Amino acid sequence: MKQSRILKLATVTLLSLGGLGVVGGGFFLTQAFNKNKESSVIIDTSNYQDIRHKNWSNQVLINHFPAIIPSESKDARVIFYPGSPEYGQIFQLRMKLPEEQIKESLSKYRDLAKYKFQGGDTNDHSNQENGVPTTFLYTANLEAKSFPSTYEILVLDANNRGTSEDFSWNHGNSYGVAINSTTSEIVYWAEEW
């Protein structure tokens, strides 16, 4: 009888330790993969041309991006996330341009835009009537922030490639510009998921 209790206790202890090992190992593997994701985000503007011309796979989504960062731009910021099985690709270029260039861009892209929003983010935009997914302002200190209300978000196109009726936008892409006339800023963006 004593041996039976000792055997049961040993079995329970071993199973508990094994479970902790699986959970702990999973946690550490997850942390390792998360660190890998962070290191794959490119924010250096000197990489812009490589990203623009080589790294982004679907060139149609970024045809509206400038070929190079204009010399007259100020405070240029880039973020490029090449994607993973869980998350899609993200590419943004944010910069200040002379006021006249901002006015020209605003006029040009307003005419080309299929969807228009004032401020907000992809969650706000996709939940509006006839709304579509857009983007977050990732180039604001590398945080997923909403665009202030001074930005016009001009969606050049958004393509739903989802097959699920419960979640129609689970795959797709969208691209466009967000322009802030007050601060003379333009954000070129493309996302594919």
C-alpha positions in Angstrom: 0.0 0.0 0.0 2.9 2.4 0.9 4.6 1.6 -2.4 1.4 2.4 -4.3 1.1 5.8 -2.7 4.8 6.5 -3.4 4.4 5.5 -7.0 1.3 7.7 -7.4 3.1 10.7 -5.7 6.2 10.1 -8.0 3.9 10.0 -11.1 2.0 13.2 -10.2 5.3 15.0 -9.4 6.9 13.9 -12.7 3.8 14.9 -14.7 3.7 18.3 -13.0 7.4 18.9 -13.7 6.9 17.8 -17.3 4.0 20.2 -17.7 6.0 23.1 -16.2 8.8 22.2 -18.6 6.5 22.3 -21.6 5.0 25.6 -20.6 8.3 27.2 -19.6 10.0 25.9 -22.8 7.1 27.3 -24.9 7.4 30.7 -23.1 11.2 30.9 -23.9 10.7 29.8 -27.5 8.0 32.5 -27.9 10.3 35.1 -26.5 13.1 34.1 -28.8 10.8 34.4 -31.8 9.5 37.7 -30.6 13.1 39.0 -30.4 13.6 37.8 -33.9 10.6 39.7 -35.2 11.8 42.9 -33.5 15.2 42.6 -35.2 13.6 42.2 -38.6 12.0 45.6 -38.5 14.0 48.1 -40.5 13.9 51.7 -39.5 17.1 53.1 -41.1 16.3 55.5 -43.9 19.6 54.5 -45.6 17.8 51.2 -46.5 14.9 52.9 -48.2 16.0 52.3 -51.8 16.7 48.6 -51.1 13.3 48.2 -49.5 11.5 50.1 -52.2 13.1 48.4 -55.1 14.1 44.9 -53.8 12.6 43.9 -50.5 8.9 44.6 -51.0 7.5 41.8 -53.1 4.3 43.3 -54.6 5.6 46.5 -56.4 2.0 47.5 -57.4 1.3 48.4 -53.8 4.2 50.8 -53.6 4.3 52.4 -57.0 3.1 55.7 -55.4 6.2 55.8 -53.1 9.0 58.0 -54.3 11.9 56.2 -56.0 14.2 58.0 -53.5 13.7 60.1 -50.4 13.7 63.6 -51.8 16.6 65.8 -50.9 14.3 68.6 -49.8 12.5 66.4 -47.3 13.0 66.8 -43.5 12.7 64.4 -40.6 12.3 61.3 -42.9 11.3 58.1 -41.1 11.0 54.6 -42.5 9.6 51.5 -41.1 9.6 48.1 -42.9 8.4 44.9 -41.5 8.9 42.0 -44.0 6.1 39.9 -42.5 5.7 36.6 -40.8 3.1 33.8 -40.9 1.1 35.6 -38.2 1.5 39.2 -39.4 1.6 40.8 -42.8 4.1 43.2 -44.4 4.2 46.9 -43.5 6.0 49.7 -45.2 5.8 53.4 -44.4 7.8 56.4 -45.4 7.0 59.6 -43.4 8.6 63.0 -44.1 8.1 66.7 -44.1 8.1 68.4 -47.5 7.8 72.1 -48.6 4.2 73.4 -48.3 3.8 73.7 -52.1 4.7 70.0 -52.6 2.2 69.0 -49.9 -0.5 70.9 -51.6 0.3 69.3 -54.9 0.3 65.8 -53.4 -3.0 66.4 -51.6 -4.6 67.5 -54.8 -3.2 64.6 -56.8 -4.0 61.9 -54.2 -7.5 63.2 -53.4 -8.4 62.6 -57.1 -6.9 59.1 -57.1 -8.3 57.9 -53.7 -11.0 55.3 -53.6 -11.6 55.9 -49.9 -11.0 58.9 -47.7 -10.8 59.2 -43.9 -10.0 62.0 -41.5 -7.6 60.9 -38.8 -8.0 57.5 -37.0 -6.4 54.2 -37.7 -7.1 50.9 -39.5 -9.6 49.7 -36.8 -11.6 53.0 -37.1 -11.6 52.9 -40.8 -12.5 49.3 -41.4 -15.4 49.5 -38.9 -17.1 52.4 -40.7 -19.9 51.8 -43.2 -18.2 50.9 -46.5 -14.9 51.1 -44.6 -11.7 49.4 -45.4 -8.5 48.5 -43.5 -5.8 51.1 -43.8 -2.8 51.4 -41.4 -1.5 52.8 -38.1 0.9 55.7 -37.8 3.9 53.3 -37.2 6.5 56.0 -37.9 5.6 57.8 -34.7 8.3 56.4 -32.4 7.6 52.8 -33.7 4.3 52.6 -31.9 1.0 51.7 -33.6 -0.7 55.0 -33.1 -3.8 56.6 -34.6 -3.4 59.4 -37.0 -4.4 62.8 -35.5 -7.5 64.4 -36.9 -5.3 66.8 -39.0 -4.3 63.9 -41.3 -6.3 63.0 -44.4 -5.9 59.3 -45.0 -6.3 58.7 -48.8 -6.7 55.0 -49.7 -5.5 54.4 -53.3 -6.8 50.9 -53.2 -7.8 48.1 -50.7 -8.2 44.5 -51.8 -10.1 41.9 -49.8 -8.5 38.5 -50.3 -10.3 36.8 -47.4 -12.4 33.7 -47.8 -14.0 33.6 -44.4 -17.5 34.9 -44.2 -17.0 35.5 -40.4 -14.0 37.7 -40.9 -14.0 39.1 -44.5 -10.7 41.0 -44.3 -8.5 38.2 -42.8 -6.3 38.5 -46.0 -5.8 41.4 -48.2 -3.9 44.6 -48.8 -4.3 48.3 -48.8 -2.1 51.3 -49.7 -2.2 55.0 -50.0 -1.0 58.2 -48.3 -1.8 60.2 -45.2 -1.3 63.9 -45.5 -1.1 66.6 -42.8 -1.3 70.0 -44.4 -0.8 71.7 -41.0 2.6 70.2 -40.4 3.5 69.6 -44.1 3.9 65.9 -43.6 3.1 63.0 -45.9 3.1 59.3 -45.0 3.3 56.8 -47.8 2.0 53.4 -46.7 1.4 49.9 -47.9 0.2 46.8 -46.0 -0.3 43.3 -47.1 -1.6 40.5 -44.8 
